[in-house]
């Protein structure tokens, strides 16, 4: 529904750009070895230098418990080659299709995101941080008479409404019979979620 057909060129390009920038940002925050890079590892060292000695052993024990360095190094393993050869820089061997780069799956992306959040929380001394704009926080209560959807939800709803896939059962029933045979339970739930939003029958 969000970029699988020739008619969704723009949204597909936006999604790919966001993914690339997120991977580059993940590397910058975790394992960038540039002289002036301010990574979470460098932030950890700064805390270690300034923390009261009474708490230093406890701090190191805590970081060891959450596998701080080890988990950040997982990001390095997944992102470094892709980042250096194709995203931040364009390697000649990559352009000439002489380089076999391993892509990033959505499962990998979830691991990278959760690793960064857990590492950041590990340096926060039990302080709670809101990492998204407040309008994206599901805990915020809005007045009942306003459209409280965040802007991204409104955009996705509009894209989904015009999606050829969402409207496939009505526009091409024969193709839909073939399509539904291969759709997973999870994807069907998402499909029906947007069908309900647009007052369409579910499956």
N, CA and C atoms as a LAMMPS dump frame, in Angstrom:
ITEM: TIMESTEP
0
ITEM: NUMBER OF ATOMS
609
ITEM: BOX BOUNDS ff ff ff
-5.0000000000000000e+02 5.0000000000000000e+02
-5.0000000000000000e+02 5.0000000000000000e+02
-5.0000000000000000e+02 5.0000000000000000e+02
ITEM: ATOMS id mol type element x y z
1 1 1 N 0.811 -1.219 0
2 1 2 C 0 0 0
3 1 3 C 0.84 1.263 0
4 2 1 N 2.133 1.138 0.311
5 2 2 C 2.973 2.323 0.455
6 2 3 C 4.226 2.285 -0.408
7 3 1 N 4.096 1.852 -1.644
8 3 2 C 5.252 1.964 -2.521
9 3 3 C 5.64 0.735 -3.298
10 4 1 N 4.685 -0.14 -3.609
11 4 2 C 5.029 -1.366 -4.316
12 4 3 C 4.7 -1.326 -5.804
13 5 1 N 4.111 -0.266 -6.265
14 5 2 C 3.727 -0.213 -7.67
15 5 3 C 4.387 0.971 -8.351
16 6 1 N 4.32 0.996 -9.681
17 6 2 C 4.934 2.082 -10.445
18 6 3 C 4.286 3.426 -10.134
19 7 1 N 3.065 3.404 -9.62
20 7 2 C 2.38 4.654 -9.32
21 7 3 C 2.793 5.279 -8.002
22 8 1 N 3.665 4.633 -7.261
23 8 2 C 4.071 5.123 -5.943
24 8 3 C 5.551 5.495 -5.921
25 9 1 N 6.047 6.042 -7.013
26 9 2 C 7.47 6.348 -7.147
27 9 3 C 7.933 7.327 -6.067
28 10 1 N 7.174 8.395 -5.852
29 10 2 C 7.596 9.416 -4.891
30 10 3 C 7.661 8.856 -3.479
31 11 1 N 6.596 8.188 -3.04
32 11 2 C 6.568 7.678 -1.671
33 11 3 C 7.635 6.623 -1.461
34 12 1 N 7.861 5.805 -2.484
35 12 2 C 8.906 4.793 -2.386
36 12 3 C 10.273 5.458 -2.217
37 13 1 N 10.505 6.545 -2.962
38 13 2 C 11.778 7.267 -2.86
39 13 3 C 11.94 7.891 -1.474
40 14 1 N 10.862 8.439 -0.933
41 14 2 C 10.899 9.028 0.41
42 14 3 C 11.242 7.959 1.452
43 15 1 N 10.589 6.805 1.354
44 15 2 C 10.835 5.725 2.312
45 15 3 C 12.287 5.26 2.239
46 16 1 N 12.812 5.119 1.025
47 16 2 C 14.205 4.689 0.871
48 16 3 C 15.18 5.723 1.432
49 17 1 N 14.859 7.002 1.21
50 17 2 C 15.72 8.075 1.727
51 17 3 C 15.721 8.088 3.246
52 18 1 N 14.544 7.935 3.844
53 18 2 C 14.452 7.884 5.309
54 18 3 C 15.27 6.717 5.854
55 19 1 N 15.154 5.557 5.198
56 19 2 C 15.873 4.376 5.655
57 19 3 C 17.381 4.611 5.598
58 20 1 N 17.851 5.18 4.488
59 20 2 C 19.282 5.447 4.34
60 20 3 C 19.783 6.426 5.404
61 21 1 N 19.014 7.49 5.646
62 21 2 C 19.429 8.479 6.63
63 21 3 C 19.408 7.904 8.047
64 22 1 N 18.463 7.028 8.326
65 22 2 C 18.412 6.398 9.645
66 22 3 C 19.63 5.509 9.869
67 23 1 N 20.042 4.786 8.828
68 23 2 C 21.219 3.921 8.95
69 23 3 C 22.487 4.743 9.141
70 24 1 N 22.596 5.841 8.394
71 24 2 C 23.755 6.722 8.54
72 24 3 C 23.774 7.335 9.948
73 25 1 N 22.611 7.756 10.427
74 25 2 C 22.522 8.332 11.775
75 25 3 C 22.865 7.302 12.843
76 26 1 N 22.422 6.057 12.638
77 26 2 C 22.719 4.996 13.597
78 26 3 C 24.219 4.783 13.708
79 27 1 N 24.902 4.816 12.575
80 27 2 C 26.354 4.645 12.582
81 27 3 C 27.025 5.846 13.256
82 28 1 N 26.539 7.049 12.968
83 28 2 C 27.112 8.256 13.58
84 28 3 C 27.001 8.21 15.1
85 29 1 N 25.896 7.701 15.589
86 29 2 C 25.673 7.675 17.031
87 29 3 C 26.414 6.537 17.733
88 30 1 N 26.728 5.484 16.99
89 30 2 C 27.284 4.304 17.637
90 30 3 C 28.769 4.093 17.406
91 31 1 N 29.228 4.131 16.144
92 31 2 C 30.585 3.665 15.858
93 31 3 C 31.397 4.566 14.934
94 32 1 N 30.979 5.786 14.741
95 32 2 C 31.748 6.701 13.898
96 32 3 C 33.078 7.019 14.591
97 33 1 N 34.165 6.758 13.886
98 33 2 C 35.492 6.971 14.484
99 33 3 C 36.138 8.282 14.03
100 34 1 N 35.386 9.149 13.35
101 34 2 C 35.924 10.446 12.956
102 34 3 C 36.343 11.222 14.205
103 35 1 N 37.349 12.059 14.053
104 35 2 C 37.934 12.764 15.199
105 35 3 C 36.909 13.543 16.011
106 36 1 N 36.028 14.256 15.321
107 36 2 C 35.069 15.117 16.012
108 36 3 C 33.707 14.464 16.233
109 37 1 N 33.572 13.206 15.854
110 37 2 C 32.279 12.528 16.015
111 37 3 C 31.945 12.366 17.493
112 38 1 N 30.715 12.688 17.854
113 38 2 C 30.297 12.575 19.257
114 38 3 C 29.332 11.402 19.365
115 39 1 N 29.888 10.222 19.545
116 39 2 C 29.094 9.003 19.618
117 39 3 C 28.65 8.721 21.047
118 40 1 N 27.792 7.739 21.201
119 40 2 C 27.38 7.354 22.546
120 40 3 C 28.537 6.731 23.316
121 41 1 N 29.47 6.104 22.598
122 41 2 C 30.658 5.571 23.267
123 41 3 C 31.505 6.712 23.832
124 42 1 N 31.615 7.797 23.072
125 42 2 C 32.383 8.946 23.559
126 42 3 C 31.646 9.619 24.723
127 43 1 N 30.322 9.655 24.638
128 43 2 C 29.513 10.209 25.717
129 43 3 C 29.706 9.375 26.989
130 44 1 N 29.783 8.053 26.818
131 44 2 C 30.006 7.162 27.957
132 44 3 C 31.345 7.467 28.631
133 45 1 N 32.386 7.678 27.83
134 45 2 C 33.712 7.994 28.381
135 45 3 C 33.688 9.321 29.132
136 46 1 N 32.921 10.27 28.599
137 46 2 C 32.834 11.578 29.258
138 46 3 C 32.14 11.458 30.612
139 47 1 N 31.109 10.643 30.655
140 47 2 C 30.422 10.41 31.926
141 47 3 C 31.383 9.752 32.918
142 48 1 N 32.15 8.776 32.425
143 48 2 C 33.09 8.054 33.292
144 48 3 C 34.12 8.985 33.917
145 49 1 N 34.532 10.002 33.165
146 49 2 C 35.535 10.949 33.669
147 49 3 C 34.949 11.891 34.714
148 50 1 N 33.66 12.158 34.608
149 50 2 C 33.054 13.186 35.451
150 50 3 C 32.174 12.644 36.579
151 51 1 N 31.895 11.363 36.551
152 51 2 C 31.016 10.803 37.567
153 51 3 C 31.759 10.709 38.903
154 52 1 N 31.036 10.824 39.993
155 52 2 C 31.656 10.676 41.305
156 52 3 C 32.193 9.259 41.464
157 53 1 N 33.368 9.136 42.02
158 53 2 C 34.047 7.838 42.118
159 53 3 C 33.205 6.811 42.869
160 54 1 N 32.393 7.28 43.791
161 54 2 C 31.548 6.357 44.552
162 54 3 C 30.588 5.582 43.663
163 55 1 N 30.244 6.167 42.515
164 55 2 C 29.262 5.545 41.623
165 55 3 C 29.894 4.891 40.401
166 56 1 N 31.208 5.019 40.262
167 56 2 C 31.876 4.557 39.039
168 56 3 C 31.76 3.044 38.856
169 57 1 N 31.991 2.277 39.922
170 57 2 C 31.904 0.819 39.826
171 57 3 C 30.486 0.393 39.466
172 58 1 N 29.518 1.043 40.085
173 58 2 C 28.11 0.738 39.795
174 58 3 C 27.765 1.072 38.347
175 59 1 N 28.313 2.177 37.854
176 59 2 C 28.056 2.596 36.482
177 59 3 C 28.611 1.575 35.49
178 60 1 N 29.859 1.155 35.699
179 60 2 C 30.475 0.169 34.812
180 60 3 C 29.75 -1.175 34.892
181 61 1 N 29.308 -1.544 36.079
182 61 2 C 28.57 -2.79 36.251
183 61 3 C 27.258 -2.743 35.473
184 62 1 N 26.63 -1.583 35.515
185 62 2 C 25.38 -1.403 34.787
186 62 3 C 25.595 -1.521 33.279
187 63 1 N 26.641 -0.893 32.756
188 63 2 C 26.927 -0.956 31.32
189 63 3 C 27.262 -2.382 30.878
190 64 1 N 27.971 -3.109 31.74
191 64 2 C 28.29 -4.496 31.43
192 64 3 C 27.025 -5.35 31.415
193 65 1 N 26.122 -5.052 32.311
194 65 2 C 24.876 -5.802 32.412
195 65 3 C 24.026 -5.648 31.153
196 66 1 N 24.025 -4.465 30.56
197 66 2 C 23.21 -4.243 29.355
198 66 3 C 24.02 -4.456 28.069
199 67 1 N 25.268 -4.951 28.203
200 67 2 C 26.136 -5.209 27.034
201 67 3 C 26.279 -3.968 26.16
202 68 1 N 26.599 -2.841 26.775
203 68 2 C 26.623 -1.554 26.077
204 68 3 C 27.49 -1.591 24.816
205 69 1 N 28.779 -1.879 24.975
206 69 2 C 29.683 -1.872 23.816
207 69 3 C 29.36 -2.979 22.825
208 70 1 N 29.068 -4.149 23.33
209 70 2 C 28.802 -5.299 22.467
210 70 3 C 27.614 -5.037 21.553
211 71 1 N 26.557 -4.463 22.111
212 71 2 C 25.361 -4.223 21.308
213 71 3 C 25.574 -3.105 20.295
214 72 1 N 26.32 -2.085 20.671
215 72 2 C 26.615 -1.033 19.704
216 72 3 C 27.49 -1.567 18.579
217 73 1 N 28.344 -2.522 18.895
218 73 2 C 29.186 -3.121 17.861
219 73 3 C 28.367 -3.952 16.877
220 74 1 N 27.208 -4.426 17.302
221 74 2 C 26.303 -5.139 16.391
222 74 3 C 25.868 -4.207 15.263
223 75 1 N 25.606 -2.946 15.615
224 75 2 C 25.245 -1.958 14.6
225 75 3 C 26.39 -1.783 13.618
226 76 1 N 27.606 -1.735 14.125
227 76 2 C 28.78 -1.592 13.277
228 76 3 C 28.855 -2.734 12.266
229 77 1 N 28.604 -3.951 12.724
230 77 2 C 28.667 -5.118 11.86
231 77 3 C 27.615 -5.053 10.747
232 78 1 N 26.445 -4.545 11.075
233 78 2 C 25.346 -4.538 10.12
234 78 3 C 25.41 -3.359 9.148
235 79 1 N 26.007 -2.251 9.579
236 79 2 C 25.882 -1.012 8.821
237 79 3 C 27.169 -0.551 8.143
238 80 1 N 28.318 -0.798 8.741
239 80 2 C 29.562 -0.167 8.304
240 80 3 C 29.822 -0.315 6.802
241 81 1 N 29.824 -1.531 6.284
242 81 2 C 30.178 -1.744 4.886
243 81 3 C 29.188 -1.057 3.952
244 82 1 N 27.901 -1.188 4.275
245 82 2 C 26.864 -0.551 3.466
246 82 3 C 27.001 0.961 3.523
247 83 1 N 27.273 1.472 4.7
248 83 2 C 27.419 2.922 4.884
249 83 3 C 28.625 3.454 4.12
250 84 1 N 29.766 2.785 4.244
251 84 2 C 31.006 3.273 3.636
252 84 3 C 31.043 3.111 2.118
253 85 1 N 30.394 2.075 1.611
254 85 2 C 30.491 1.768 0.183
255 85 3 C 29.35 2.328 -0.659
256 86 1 N 28.188 2.576 -0.02
257 86 2 C 27.028 2.948 -0.833
258 86 3 C 26.227 4.14 -0.34
259 87 1 N 26.189 4.378 0.973
260 87 2 C 25.314 5.43 1.5
261 87 3 C 26.042 6.753 1.71
262 88 1 N 27.018 6.776 2.597
263 88 2 C 27.762 8.014 2.865
264 88 3 C 28.761 8.307 1.757
265 89 1 N 29.302 7.254 1.147
266 89 2 C 30.251 7.38 0.046
267 89 3 C 29.799 6.465 -1.082
268 90 1 N 30.261 6.731 -2.277
269 90 2 C 29.914 5.88 -3.418
270 90 3 C 31.183 5.215 -3.92
271 91 1 N 31.328 3.952 -3.607
272 91 2 C 32.514 3.203 -3.996
273 91 3 C 32.431 2.81 -5.476
274 92 1 N 33.553 2.912 -6.172
275 92 2 C 33.571 2.589 -7.609
276 92 3 C 33.133 1.144 -7.863
277 93 1 N 33.57 0.231 -7.016
278 93 2 C 33.203 -1.169 -7.194
279 93 3 C 31.705 -1.384 -7.006
280 94 1 N 31.084 -0.544 -6.143
281 94 2 C 29.636 -0.628 -5.953
282 94 3 C 28.895 -0.15 -7.203
283 95 1 N 29.353 0.962 -7.781
284 95 2 C 28.714 1.513 -8.971
285 95 3 C 28.803 0.529 -10.143
286 96 1 N 29.914 -0.171 -10.237
287 96 2 C 30.136 -1.098 -11.346
288 96 3 C 29.635 -2.515 -11.05
289 97 1 N 28.818 -2.618 -9.984
290 97 2 C 28.225 -3.907 -9.603
291 97 3 C 29.271 -4.992 -9.356
292 98 1 N 30.415 -4.579 -8.831
293 98 2 C 31.476 -5.529 -8.524
294 98 3 C 31.547 -5.837 -7.032
295 99 1 N 30.591 -5.291 -6.283
296 99 2 C 30.607 -5.431 -4.828
297 99 3 C 29.284 -6.025 -4.363
298 100 1 N 29.362 -7.083 -3.616
299 100 2 C 28.166 -7.738 -3.095
300 100 3 C 27.909 -7.262 -1.672
301 101 1 N 27.009 -6.296 -1.535
302 101 2 C 26.707 -5.732 -0.216
303 101 3 C 25.472 -6.397 0.369
304 102 1 N 25.562 -6.733 1.651
305 102 2 C 24.41 -7.302 2.335
306 102 3 C 23.448 -6.181 2.724
307 103 1 N 22.193 -6.337 2.358
308 103 2 C 21.196 -5.321 2.67
309 103 3 C 20.759 -5.369 4.124
310 104 1 N 19.902 -4.44 4.482
311 104 2 C 19.362 -4.363 5.841
312 104 3 C 17.895 -4.762 5.794
313 105 1 N 17.548 -5.805 6.51
314 105 2 C 16.149 -6.23 6.582
315 105 3 C 15.41 -5.375 7.611
316 106 1 N 14.083 -5.462 7.603
317 106 2 C 13.316 -4.716 8.598
318 106 3 C 13.575 -5.261 10.001
319 107 1 N 13.871 -6.556 10.09
320 107 2 C 14.235 -7.132 11.383
321 107 3 C 15.543 -6.525 11.883
322 108 1 N 16.523 -6.396 10.97
323 108 2 C 17.789 -5.745 11.321
324 108 3 C 17.549 -4.31 11.766
325 109 1 N 16.662 -3.624 11.049
326 109 2 C 16.381 -2.228 11.364
327 109 3 C 15.79 -2.1 12.766
328 110 1 N 14.888 -3.014 13.123
329 110 2 C 14.303 -3.012 14.472
330 110 3 C 15.384 -3.236 15.534
331 111 1 N 16.318 -4.151 15.24
332 111 2 C 17.41 -4.425 16.171
333 111 3 C 18.267 -3.18 16.369
334 112 1 N 18.582 -2.504 15.274
335 112 2 C 19.402 -1.295 15.331
336 112 3 C 18.693 -0.209 16.151
337 113 1 N 17.416 -0.003 15.875
338 113 2 C 16.653 1.018 16.609
339 113 3 C 16.612 0.711 18.108
340 114 1 N 16.25 -0.514 18.448
341 114 2 C 16.14 -0.89 19.861
342 114 3 C 17.492 -0.825 20.568
343 115 1 N 18.546 -1.182 19.85
344 115 2 C 19.894 -1.128 20.435
345 115 3 C 20.271 0.305 20.788
346 116 1 N 20.011 1.237 19.881
347 116 2 C 20.333 2.637 20.14
348 116 3 C 19.535 3.186 21.317
349 117 1 N 18.258 2.864 21.361
350 117 2 C 17.403 3.357 22.443
351 117 3 C 17.855 2.783 23.785
352 118 1 N 18.15 1.484 23.812
353 118 2 C 18.58 0.846 25.062
354 118 3 C 19.928 1.401 25.525
355 119 1 N 20.833 1.648 24.562
356 119 2 C 22.143 2.208 24.926
357 119 3 C 21.973 3.615 25.49
358 120 1 N 21.111 4.405 24.873
359 120 2 C 20.869 5.77 25.347
360 120 3 C 20.24 5.746 26.744
361 121 1 N 19.265 4.857 26.93
362 121 2 C 18.647 4.734 28.253
363 121 3 C 19.659 4.285 29.303
364 122 1 N 20.621 3.465 28.864
365 122 2 C 21.649 2.996 29.781
366 122 3 C 22.545 4.101 30.297
367 123 1 N 22.601 5.219 29.577
368 123 2 C 23.411 6.367 29.999
369 123 3 C 22.569 7.458 30.661
370 124 1 N 21.302 7.167 30.885
371 124 2 C 20.377 8.214 31.336
372 124 3 C 20.047 8.167 32.816
373 125 1 N 20.624 7.199 33.554
374 125 2 C 20.434 7.153 35.006
375 125 3 C 18.959 7.202 35.401
376 126 1 N 18.179 6.329 34.778
377 126 2 C 16.747 6.172 35.09
378 126 3 C 15.899 7.391 34.753
379 127 1 N 16.47 8.35 34.023
380 127 2 C 15.654 9.47 33.545
381 127 3 C 14.868 9.016 32.313
382 128 1 N 13.654 9.491 32.189
383 128 2 C 12.819 9.119 31.05
384 128 3 C 12.867 10.231 30.007
385 129 1 N 13.15 9.85 28.767
386 129 2 C 13.254 10.813 27.674
387 129 3 C 12.189 10.527 26.629
388 130 1 N 11.569 11.563 26.132
389 130 2 C 10.632 11.412 25.022
390 130 3 C 11.426 11.594 23.731
391 131 1 N 11.521 10.549 22.925
392 131 2 C 12.379 10.571 21.747
393 131 3 C 11.649 10.975 20.469
394 132 1 N 10.362 11.236 20.567
395 132 2 C 9.574 11.674 19.413
396 132 3 C 8.816 12.95 19.769
397 133 1 N 8.37 13.713 18.767
398 133 2 C 7.536 14.889 19.053
399 133 3 C 6.315 14.486 19.877
400 134 1 N 5.843 15.376 20.705
401 134 2 C 4.778 15.015 21.644
402 134 3 C 3.488 14.602 20.942
403 135 1 N 3.268 15.112 19.734
404 135 2 C 2.054 14.732 19.007
405 135 3 C 2.095 13.278 18.561
406 136 1 N 3.267 12.658 18.596
407 136 2 C 3.41 11.255 18.224
408 136 3 C 3.255 10.319 19.421
409 137 1 N 3.155 10.868 20.608
410 137 2 C 3.082 10.064 21.824
411 137 3 C 1.645 9.604 22.049
412 138 1 N 1.444 8.301 22.051
413 138 2 C 0.092 7.748 22.198
414 138 3 C -0.494 7.994 23.589
415 139 1 N 0.355 8.378 24.544
416 139 2 C -0.134 8.613 25.9
417 139 3 C -0.806 9.975 26.058
418 140 1 N -0.617 10.857 25.085
419 140 2 C -1.213 12.193 25.164
420 140 3 C -2.72 12.094 24.914
421 141 1 N -3.495 12.734 25.777
422 141 2 C -4.951 12.745 25.621
423 141 3 C -5.391 14.042 24.946
424 142 1 N -6.15 13.884 23.854
425 142 2 C -6.616 15.034 23.081
426 142 3 C -8.113 15.244 23.288
427 143 1 N -8.597 16.463 23.091
428 143 2 C -10.048 16.694 23.122
429 143 3 C -10.751 15.817 22.084
430 144 1 N -11.937 15.355 22.394
431 144 2 C -12.641 14.419 21.527
432 144 3 C -13.079 15.031 20.197
433 145 1 N -13.235 16.34 20.142
434 145 2 C -13.806 16.966 18.952
435 145 3 C -12.749 17.424 17.955
436 146 1 N -11.5 16.951 18.074
437 146 2 C -10.467 17.334 17.107
438 146 3 C -9.855 16.083 16.483
439 147 1 N -9.285 16.271 15.315
440 147 2 C -8.574 15.189 14.663
441 147 3 C -7.19 15.103 15.299
442 148 1 N -6.982 14.12 16.151
443 148 2 C -5.751 14.028 16.927
444 148 3 C -4.672 13.184 16.248
445 149 1 N -4.918 12.769 15.01
446 149 2 C -3.915 11.958 14.319
447 149 3 C -2.642 12.77 14.082
448 150 1 N -1.458 12.191 14.338
449 150 2 C -0.202 12.877 13.985
450 150 3 C -0.134 13.075 12.477
451 151 1 N 0.699 14.004 12.036
452 151 2 C 0.767 14.296 10.608
453 151 3 C 1.142 13.082 9.767
454 152 1 N 2.044 12.224 10.264
455 152 2 C 2.452 11.067 9.486
456 152 3 C 1.295 10.1 9.284
457 153 1 N 0.417 9.979 10.284
458 153 2 C -0.737 9.096 10.16
459 153 3 C -1.698 9.639 9.106
460 154 1 N -1.887 10.954 9.094
461 154 2 C -2.746 11.559 8.08
462 154 3 C -2.193 11.313 6.677
463 155 1 N -0.875 11.445 6.538
464 155 2 C -0.241 11.226 5.232
465 155 3 C -0.408 9.77 4.804
466 156 1 N -0.13 8.841 5.719
467 156 2 C -0.248 7.421 5.394
468 156 3 C -1.688 7.047 5.062
469 157 1 N -2.645 7.636 5.779
470 157 2 C -4.053 7.362 5.497
471 157 3 C -4.428 7.804 4.084
472 158 1 N -3.924 8.963 3.685
473 158 2 C -4.212 9.471 2.338
474 158 3 C -3.581 8.588 1.263
475 159 1 N -2.34 8.171 1.494
476 159 2 C -1.654 7.3 0.53
477 159 3 C -2.373 5.963 0.425
478 160 1 N -2.735 5.398 1.573
479 160 2 C -3.407 4.097 1.586
480 160 3 C -4.767 4.168 0.891
481 161 1 N -5.469 5.268 1.088
482 161 2 C -6.807 5.413 0.496
483 161 3 C -6.76 5.323 -1.022
484 162 1 N -5.69 5.86 -1.617
485 162 2 C -5.561 5.856 -3.077
486 162 3 C -4.78 4.646 -3.582
487 163 1 N -4.375 3.777 -2.684
488 163 2 C -3.548 2.638 -3.071
489 163 3 C -4.301 1.671 -3.973
490 164 1 N -3.654 1.261 -5.047
491 164 2 C -4.272 0.282 -5.949
492 164 3 C -4.456 -1.057 -5.247
493 165 1 N -3.547 -1.368 -4.319
494 165 2 C -3.648 -2.636 -3.594
495 165 3 C -4.832 -2.638 -2.639
496 166 1 N -5.048 -1.526 -1.942
497 166 2 C -6.164 -1.447 -1.006
498 166 3 C -7.491 -1.632 -1.726
499 167 1 N -7.587 -1.116 -2.942
500 167 2 C -8.83 -1.165 -3.705
501 167 3 C -8.883 -2.314 -4.704
502 168 1 N -7.914 -3.211 -4.621
503 168 2 C -7.843 -4.325 -5.558
504 168 3 C -9.086 -5.223 -5.534
505 169 1 N -9.656 -5.542 -4.361
506 169 2 C -10.841 -6.417 -4.36
507 169 3 C -11.998 -5.864 -5.202
508 170 1 N -12.177 -4.543 -5.193
509 170 2 C -13.263 -3.952 -5.984
510 170 3 C -12.856 -3.737 -7.44
511 171 1 N -11.598 -3.325 -7.656
512 171 2 C -11.156 -2.978 -9.013
513 171 3 C -10.805 -4.188 -9.865
514 172 1 N -10.304 -5.241 -9.228
515 172 2 C -9.898 -6.43 -9.981
516 172 3 C -10.08 -7.675 -9.105
517 173 1 N -11.311 -8.149 -8.982
518 173 2 C -11.602 -9.292 -8.098
519 173 3 C -10.802 -10.549 -8.433
520 174 1 N -10.536 -10.781 -9.697
521 174 2 C -9.788 -11.98 -10.088
522 174 3 C -8.354 -11.904 -9.561
523 175 1 N -7.733 -10.737 -9.745
524 175 2 C -6.369 -10.558 -9.242
525 175 3 C -6.339 -10.653 -7.722
526 176 1 N -7.381 -10.153 -7.058
527 176 2 C -7.423 -10.202 -5.603
528 176 3 C -7.508 -11.634 -5.087
529 177 1 N -8.244 -12.503 -5.776
530 177 2 C -8.339 -13.901 -5.364
531 177 3 C -6.969 -14.567 -5.377
532 178 1 N -6.149 -14.195 -6.34
533 178 2 C -4.784 -14.736 -6.417
534 178 3 C -3.913 -14.132 -5.321
535 179 1 N -4.069 -12.815 -5.114
536 179 2 C -3.241 -12.083 -4.147
537 179 3 C -3.485 -12.55 -2.72
538 180 1 N -4.736 -12.781 -2.371
539 180 2 C -5.062 -13.108 -0.975
540 180 3 C -4.549 -14.488 -0.587
541 181 1 N -4.289 -15.33 -1.57
542 181 2 C -3.768 -16.661 -1.281
543 181 3 C -2.366 -16.595 -0.648
544 182 1 N -1.595 -15.591 -1.027
545 182 2 C -0.217 -15.508 -0.555
546 182 3 C 0.028 -14.487 0.535
547 183 1 N -1.015 -13.816 1.006
548 183 2 C -0.827 -12.762 2.01
549 183 3 C -0.76 -13.372 3.413
550 184 1 N 0.154 -12.884 4.229
551 184 2 C 0.312 -13.414 5.589
552 184 3 C -0.803 -12.881 6.494
553 185 1 N -0.977 -13.525 7.625
554 185 2 C -2.002 -13.105 8.585
555 185 3 C -1.73 -11.69 9.077
556 186 1 N -0.451 -11.395 9.333
557 186 2 C -0.08 -10.067 9.831
558 186 3 C -0.364 -8.987 8.785
559 187 1 N -0.003 -9.261 7.528
560 187 2 C -0.243 -8.285 6.462
561 187 3 C -1.736 -8.1 6.208
562 188 1 N -2.491 -9.184 6.351
563 188 2 C -3.94 -9.085 6.152
564 188 3 C -4.572 -8.221 7.234
565 189 1 N -4.056 -8.305 8.444
566 189 2 C -4.568 -7.462 9.529
567 189 3 C -4.328 -5.991 9.222
568 190 1 N -3.122 -5.667 8.702
569 190 2 C -2.818 -4.287 8.319
570 190 3 C -3.729 -3.848 7.181
571 191 1 N -3.89 -4.728 6.203
572 191 2 C -4.757 -4.452 5.056
573 191 3 C -6.181 -4.136 5.523
574 192 1 N -6.709 -4.967 6.409
575 192 2 C -8.069 -4.76 6.902
576 192 3 C -8.176 -3.514 7.772
577 193 1 N -7.097 -3.184 8.471
578 193 2 C -7.083 -1.954 9.286
579 193 3 C -7.358 -0.729 8.41
580 194 1 N -6.675 -0.652 7.268
581 194 2 C -6.884 0.479 6.365
582 194 3 C -8.191 0.351 5.59
583 195 1 N -8.646 -0.859 5.367
584 195 2 C -9.956 -1.038 4.731
585 195 3 C -11.055 -0.48 5.646
586 196 1 N -10.968 -0.787 6.94
587 196 2 C -11.957 -0.28 7.868
588 196 3 C -11.924 1.24 7.948
589 197 1 N -10.728 1.796 7.902
590 197 2 C -10.592 3.257 7.95
591 197 3 C -11.312 3.926 6.792
592 198 1 N -11.399 3.212 5.689
593 198 2 C -12.018 3.785 4.492
594 198 3 C -13.39 3.19 4.191
595 199 1 N -13.998 2.63 5.259
596 199 2 C -15.36 2.084 5.17
597 199 3 C -15.496 1.045 4.061
598 200 1 N -14.5 0.192 3.925
599 200 2 C -14.519 -0.891 2.953
600 200 3 C -14.644 -2.219 3.684
601 201 1 N -15.178 -3.209 3.013
602 201 2 C -15.354 -4.526 3.631
603 201 3 C -14.001 -5.159 3.916
604 202 1 N -13.958 -6.024 4.935
605 202 2 C -12.705 -6.671 5.332
606 202 3 C -12.72 -8.143 4.963
607 203 1 N -11.567 -8.792 5.121
608 203 2 C -11.418 -10.201 4.711
609 203 3 C -10.809 -11.028 5.837
